[in-house]
């Protein structure tokens, strides 16, 4: 269900006018729909209901505390990749006992914080990492559960930067070394190897890569049990794609129908780490046209948001649909939609056919709920936009707009010495 739609000639979020939201809160601004987040989480949760499972929301996708708190209220666990993300989960009231900690570069301090918090498990990416976790756990006098991330060498048809299941990437350990690695970890003090982790990438729109990965991982779990390992969990990662343009991604139901016949015989608790699937289409970046600039070669719609606010088009060449908040019944015009940042790479769309725009018009960039604000920066000394949470027929400020004073606060003490 799409809770962003045109009603009475204007674009709305859960029935609330984005024009009114912009008038009250300014632009640029991220606007999130609570109903969308809830709907997408519940669809996945219901689809996986035939097997024991825990949905561990991927915090890196959108780590706003209001979203994390809402996810916890829905019964979600959390997938983290840093000590900072653990701090956010705890600050939002999330249960550390439902947290899995992934990532290839965990530091001693981060590991210590996670051990003390009593997280569900670590996803181990290398033997040196396992040795460090063992040391920290021994120092703390705590037994910790671990899963080993296995790289199944499966190609997912997605951008190279978000492909993680091939052997050339930095993630995981080779499938062929799975038993050897588990045996080594099994000898390390305080570590309980109880799970296998596999994550092959992000924004995956086909089901074949998931089923191929399961076909490779299943026999390893069987072999590990034969060798005496108590494998209770299969963490199958995330990666479910969403619609940005003309993709035809899998639904939660089709995804479950594809993987569950291969999961059930393994007799494991399934962990899954969705992020984009839950929040990607729950957010828009609301912005205003400052100028229309015409040259001999191009027509530019210059907006008040920039690549520092949403970097995906610059970083990945990603497509985001751009809609006028109040469209005119006029001609289509081809624009480069660009921001004010002093870089030629500061664009949201090139040669895009849009309803004719004028200075002052509001436009919304769709599908901005995932990897939007979390990747924002203060480049060009630009304050980050607010994050607004639409809930129960009203708008709540989930993160206030930064001020110029915020941008220099951490440096002012240096001027006083």
DRENFI-106556 format. One line per field, with one value per residue (C-alpha): residue number from 1; y, z, x. Coordinates in Angstrom, 3 decimals. Each point is the difference from the previous one (the first is absolute). Example, Ala and Ser with C-alpha at 12.3 -4.5 7.8 and 13.67 -1.06 7.14 Angstrom:
2
sevo	c(1,2)
Y	c(-4.500,3.440)
Z	c(7.800,-0.660)
X	c(12.300,1.370)
This chain:
417
sevo	c(1,2,3,4,5,6,7,8,9,10,11,12,13,14,15,16,17,18,19,20,21,22,23,24,25,26,27,28,29,30,31,32,33,34,35,36,37,38,39,40,41,42,43,44,45,46,47,48,49,50,51,52,53,54,55,56,57,58,59,60,61,62,63,64,65,66,67,68,69,70,71,72,73,74,75,76,77,78,79,80,81,82,83,84,85,86,87,88,89,90,91,92,93,94,95,96,97,98,99,100,101,102,103,104,105,106,107,108,109,110,111,112,113,114,115,116,117,118,119,120,121,122,123,124,125,126,127,128,129,130,131,132,133,134,135,136,137,138,139,140,141,142,143,144,145,146,147,148,149,150,151,152,153,154,155,156,157,158,159,160,161,162,163,164,165,166,167,168,169,170,171,172,173,174,175,176,177,178,179,180,181,182,183,184,185,186,187,188,189,190,191,192,193,194,195,196,197,198,199,200,201,202,203,204,205,206,207,208,209,210,211,212,213,214,215,216,217,218,219,220,221,222,223,224,225,226,227,228,229,230,231,232,233,234,235,236,237,238,239,240,241,242,243,244,245,246,247,248,249,250,251,252,253,254,255,256,257,258,259,260,261,262,263,264,265,266,267,268,269,270,271,272,273,274,275,276,277,278,279,280,281,282,283,284,285,286,287,288,289,290,291,292,293,294,295,296,297,298,299,300,301,302,303,304,305,306,307,308,309,310,311,312,313,314,315,316,317,318,319,320,321,322,323,324,325,326,327,328,329,330,331,332,333,334,335,336,337,338,339,340,341,342,343,344,345,346,347,348,349,350,351,352,353,354,355,356,357,358,359,360,361,362,363,364,365,366,367,368,369,370,371,372,373,374,375,376,377,378,379,380,381,382,383,384,385,386,387,388,389,390,391,392,393,394,395,396,397,398,399,400,401,402,403,404,405,406,407,408,409,410,411,412,413,414,415,416,417)
Y	c(0.000,3.450,2.603,2.715,1.093,2.908,1.207,3.214,0.981,-0.199,-2.690,-1.311,-2.318,-1.949,2.655,2.937,2.613,0.239,3.651,0.558,-1.993,2.107,3.232,-0.990,-1.756,1.414,-1.728,-2.108,-2.547,-3.756,-1.164,-3.561,-1.932,-2.123,-1.976,-1.020,-1.249,-1.972,-1.458,-1.215,-1.490,-1.881,-1.379,-1.543,-1.208,-1.698,-1.559,-1.617,-1.156,-3.706,-0.248,1.302,3.319,3.352,3.048,2.035,3.424,1.280,3.125,1.366,0.502,2.708,0.394,2.750,-0.695,0.404,-2.680,-2.309,0.483,-0.770,-3.107,-1.208,0.548,-2.251,-2.780,0.479,-0.923,1.933,-0.558,2.356,0.636,2.300,0.806,3.268,-1.870,-2.106,3.244,1.230,-3.208,0.214,3.722,-0.813,-2.684,-2.984,-3.330,-0.799,-3.660,0.227,1.656,-1.627,1.745,-0.241,1.762,-0.812,2.513,-0.226,1.691,-1.207,2.825,-0.837,-3.702,0.750,2.191,-2.717,-2.757,2.065,0.785,-3.715,0.048,-3.016,-0.810,1.217,-0.722,-0.903,1.033,-1.275,-2.147,2.984,1.584,-3.211,-0.018,3.577,-0.735,-3.028,2.166,2.683,-2.558,-1.783,3.279,0.710,-3.538,-0.348,-2.747,1.433,-1.472,0.374,-0.726,-0.298,2.003,-2.282,1.471,-2.370,1.636,0.810,2.861,2.356,2.239,3.292,2.881,-1.041,2.092,-1.922,-3.500,-1.958,-3.686,-0.421,-1.319,3.220,2.111,0.714,-1.730,-3.464,-3.137,-2.495,-2.769,-2.582,1.029,-0.076,-3.145,0.943,3.435,-1.379,-2.493,2.764,2.182,-2.942,-0.214,3.663,0.773,1.486,-0.272,-2.072,-0.478,-0.423,1.535,0.414,3.453,0.740,3.361,0.365,3.643,2.771,1.112,-3.528,-0.307,-3.643,-3.079,-2.304,1.402,-0.673,-3.571,-0.663,1.228,-2.254,-2.990,0.578,0.839,-2.858,-2.832,1.902,0.186,-3.735,-0.733,2.238,-1.829,-3.305,1.318,0.830,3.709,1.202,2.106,1.641,3.093,0.814,3.716,0.498,3.711,2.502,1.377,0.020,2.696,2.718,2.010,3.110,0.186,-2.987,-2.867,-2.980,-1.149,-2.980,0.414,-1.247,-2.893,-1.120,0.297,-2.190,-2.525,-0.270,-0.466,-1.710,-3.434,0.015,1.439,-2.328,-3.220,1.717,0.302,3.407,3.308,2.339,3.460,2.518,3.534,2.190,3.732,1.554,-2.283,1.453,3.701,0.733,1.006,1.426,3.282,2.938,2.880,3.158,2.909,3.284,1.329,3.079,0.874,-1.248,0.521,-0.403,-0.285,-0.864,-3.642,-0.592,1.105,-0.318,-0.133,1.155,-1.164,0.716,-3.586,-1.316,-3.077,0.531,-0.700,-2.975,-1.435,-3.134,1.504,1.274,-3.064,-2.800,1.682,-0.901,0.922,1.708,1.080,3.761,1.341,3.523,0.421,1.991,-0.896,2.386,-1.008,1.106,-1.321,-2.419,1.484,-1.718,1.045,-0.804,0.216,1.253,1.389,2.937,-2.006,1.092,-3.272,-1.052,-3.269,1.774,-1.203,-1.974,-0.647,0.693,0.524,-0.790,0.782,1.695,2.148,3.565,1.537,3.562,1.628,-0.572,-3.314,-2.859,-3.376,-3.333,-2.623,-3.385,-3.137,2.054,-1.842,-2.295,1.153,3.616,1.958,-2.631,0.780,3.768,2.303,3.637,0.495,3.684,0.739,-0.820,-0.854,-3.355,0.084,-1.024,-3.435,0.137,-2.934,-0.113,-1.908,-0.040,2.894,2.335,0.798,-0.474,1.311,-3.131,2.002,3.774,1.947,0.698,3.554,1.659,0.074,-3.801,-0.284,1.817,-1.021,-2.802,2.397,3.119,-1.150,-0.071,3.721,0.686,-1.585)
Z	c(0.000,-0.957,2.697,-2.228,-2.615,-1.800,1.516,-0.913,-2.372,2.497,1.110,3.495,2.638,1.843,-1.083,1.250,-2.568,-0.668,-0.807,3.556,1.383,-1.987,1.096,3.644,-0.015,-3.027,-2.678,-0.612,2.346,0.253,0.557,1.183,0.111,3.103,-1.703,-2.819,2.407,1.956,-3.119,-1.500,3.251,0.656,-3.528,0.400,3.534,-1.090,-3.063,2.161,2.678,-0.999,1.466,3.230,-0.942,1.176,-2.250,0.809,-1.544,-1.675,1.987,-2.609,-2.391,2.094,3.599,1.197,3.622,-0.714,-2.678,2.237,2.860,-2.330,-1.313,3.586,0.711,-2.970,1.486,-2.219,0.881,-1.460,-2.280,0.850,-1.543,2.594,3.677,-0.813,-1.449,3.172,1.987,-2.199,0.480,3.757,-0.009,-1.891,2.530,-2.173,1.625,-0.323,0.350,-3.467,-1.632,-2.449,-0.631,-3.524,-1.788,-0.884,2.245,3.553,2.483,3.503,1.498,-2.167,0.811,3.725,-0.089,-1.817,2.358,3.039,-1.560,-0.502,-3.727,-1.685,-2.044,-1.981,-3.721,-0.417,-3.217,0.614,2.359,1.374,0.892,1.726,2.013,1.165,0.981,1.939,1.846,0.887,1.083,2.172,1.645,0.716,1.200,-2.459,-2.437,-3.336,-2.920,-3.457,-3.576,-2.792,-3.112,-2.980,-3.435,-2.429,-3.143,-1.370,-2.446,0.761,-2.855,1.794,0.141,0.521,3.180,1.698,-1.200,2.953,-0.876,-2.515,0.992,-1.115,2.687,3.475,1.682,1.523,-0.275,-2.894,0.057,-0.583,3.278,2.016,2.026,0.589,1.288,2.321,1.399,0.701,1.659,1.989,1.712,1.037,3.615,0.739,-3.589,-0.784,-3.783,-0.380,-3.356,-3.657,-1.536,-3.718,-1.606,-3.739,-0.678,-0.071,-2.337,-1.409,-2.151,-1.098,2.157,-1.636,1.886,3.323,-0.874,-1.440,3.217,2.077,-2.168,0.894,3.667,0.870,-0.444,2.138,2.885,-0.306,-0.020,2.992,2.036,-0.966,1.430,3.280,-0.387,1.474,-2.922,1.105,-2.180,-3.679,-0.518,-3.637,-0.130,-1.852,-3.518,-1.125,-2.621,-0.399,-2.888,-0.894,-3.681,-2.086,2.172,0.686,3.415,1.897,2.531,3.544,-0.753,-3.114,1.831,2.817,-2.410,-1.689,3.034,2.639,-1.686,0.256,3.531,1.696,-0.401,1.660,3.298,0.832,1.251,-2.978,0.476,-2.764,-0.261,-2.165,-0.153,-3.374,-0.378,3.190,-0.232,-3.568,-1.341,3.354,-0.565,-2.381,-0.147,-0.287,-1.711,-1.739,-3.397,0.462,-3.645,-3.513,-1.976,-3.763,-2.056,-3.628,1.005,3.004,2.087,3.733,2.872,2.918,3.328,3.631,0.788,-1.086,-0.241,3.654,0.847,-2.343,-1.593,-1.664,-3.517,0.140,1.684,-1.747,-3.019,1.747,-1.462,2.271,-1.285,0.326,0.295,0.192,3.213,-1.904,-3.687,-2.696,-3.020,-2.287,-2.314,0.816,0.155,0.178,2.958,1.827,3.625,1.936,3.399,1.237,1.040,-1.772,-1.905,-3.503,1.586,1.999,-1.817,0.644,-3.626,-3.451,-3.148,1.942,-1.550,2.654,0.195,-0.639,3.118,1.225,2.727,3.339,-0.951,2.494,-1.246,1.756,-0.592,0.577,1.573,2.244,3.261,-0.383,-0.278,-0.105,3.193,1.415,-2.794,0.210,0.740,0.736,-3.162,-1.016,3.636,-0.663,3.014,-0.240,-0.611,2.574,0.080,0.378,1.136,-1.165,2.540,1.011,-2.228,1.213,-0.571,2.668,-0.262,0.243,-0.412,-0.028,-2.777,0.751,0.576,-1.074,3.675,0.114,-2.790,1.889,3.579,0.129,-1.213,2.085,3.024,-2.132,-0.626,3.723,0.826)
X	c(0.000,1.316,-0.575,1.495,-2.520,-1.626,-3.253,-1.827,2.782,2.864,2.437,-0.674,1.429,-2.678,-2.470,2.082,0.984,3.714,-0.608,-1.202,2.924,2.470,-1.673,0.396,3.373,1.822,2.050,1.911,-1.556,-0.350,-3.581,-0.706,-3.274,-0.556,-2.770,2.349,2.657,-2.603,-1.608,3.269,1.292,-3.235,-0.169,3.448,-0.698,-3.228,1.620,2.695,-2.452,0.179,3.525,1.552,1.577,1.271,-0.049,3.122,-0.515,3.166,0.838,2.422,-2.929,-1.622,1.110,-2.331,-0.968,-3.713,0.186,2.050,-2.463,-2.903,1.743,0.525,-3.704,-0.816,2.141,3.018,3.548,2.919,2.991,2.864,3.409,1.576,0.108,-1.726,-2.958,-0.224,-0.086,-2.829,-1.995,0.412,-0.872,-3.204,-1.000,0.912,0.874,3.748,-0.940,-1.552,3.033,2.407,3.323,1.432,2.873,3.590,1.773,-1.335,2.336,0.843,-2.065,-3.018,0.263,0.277,-3.112,-1.949,1.166,-0.972,-3.388,-0.722,-0.811,-1.537,3.104,2.969,0.263,3.669,1.733,3.568,2.048,1.973,-3.321,-1.103,3.221,-0.589,-3.607,1.252,2.547,-2.540,-2.606,2.586,0.996,-3.657,-0.683,-2.867,-0.904,-1.148,-1.905,1.501,-0.970,2.531,-0.687,0.396,0.543,-1.783,1.472,-3.447,-0.480,-2.874,-1.125,0.563,2.480,3.639,0.239,-2.830,0.875,1.376,-0.395,2.827,3.409,1.701,-1.706,1.361,-2.927,-0.195,2.084,0.078,-2.570,2.739,1.656,-3.226,0.675,3.645,-0.995,-2.682,2.482,2.504,-2.630,-1.301,3.406,-0.038,-0.941,-3.420,-1.288,-3.098,-0.329,-3.759,-0.815,0.826,-0.296,-0.378,-0.730,0.469,-0.776,-2.570,-2.812,-0.377,-3.111,0.296,-0.600,2.556,3.032,-1.738,-0.916,3.465,1.601,-2.262,0.864,3.652,-0.472,-2.389,2.536,2.531,-2.477,-0.639,3.726,0.658,-2.631,1.533,3.257,-1.693,-0.750,-3.284,-1.163,-3.235,-0.144,0.153,0.491,-0.933,0.750,-2.142,0.105,-3.633,-0.380,-2.611,-1.433,1.988,-0.844,-1.079,1.235,-2.235,1.245,-1.294,-2.773,0.439,-2.348,1.894,3.316,-1.298,-1.516,3.395,2.231,-2.157,-0.102,3.812,0.084,-2.509,2.063,2.971,-1.900,1.476,-1.265,0.117,1.464,-0.496,1.396,-2.262,0.491,-0.783,-3.047,-1.497,0.857,1.138,-3.389,-1.085,1.807,0.282,2.456,-2.040,1.779,-0.720,1.085,2.217,0.632,-0.596,3.209,0.222,3.179,0.646,0.392,-2.245,-2.930,0.708,-2.454,2.155,-1.437,0.842,1.053,3.371,2.169,0.899,-3.675,-0.514,3.119,-1.398,-0.377,3.598,1.504,-1.878,-1.557,-3.243,-3.375,-2.539,-3.373,-0.533,-3.529,-1.399,-1.976,-2.656,0.274,-1.171,-2.002,2.796,2.655,2.779,3.486,3.390,2.135,3.157,-1.140,3.008,0.893,2.080,3.078,3.181,0.552,-0.992,-1.057,-2.710,-3.098,-3.177,-0.924,1.354,-2.056,-3.183,-3.377,-2.148,-3.069,1.094,1.525,0.321,2.059,-1.697,-1.577,0.158,1.211,0.362,2.674,-1.586,1.460,2.281,-0.665,3.008,3.621,-1.114,0.501,2.394,2.462,-0.467,2.921,0.747,2.047,0.159,-0.932,-3.627,-2.180,-1.736,-3.764,-2.599,-1.597,-3.774,-2.150,-3.611,-2.058,-3.635,-0.982,2.724,3.672,2.637,3.564,2.134,3.210,0.125,1.644,3.651,1.145,3.218,0.972,-0.342,2.551,2.755,-0.821,2.582,2.717,-0.702,2.001,3.126,-0.344,-0.160,3.378)
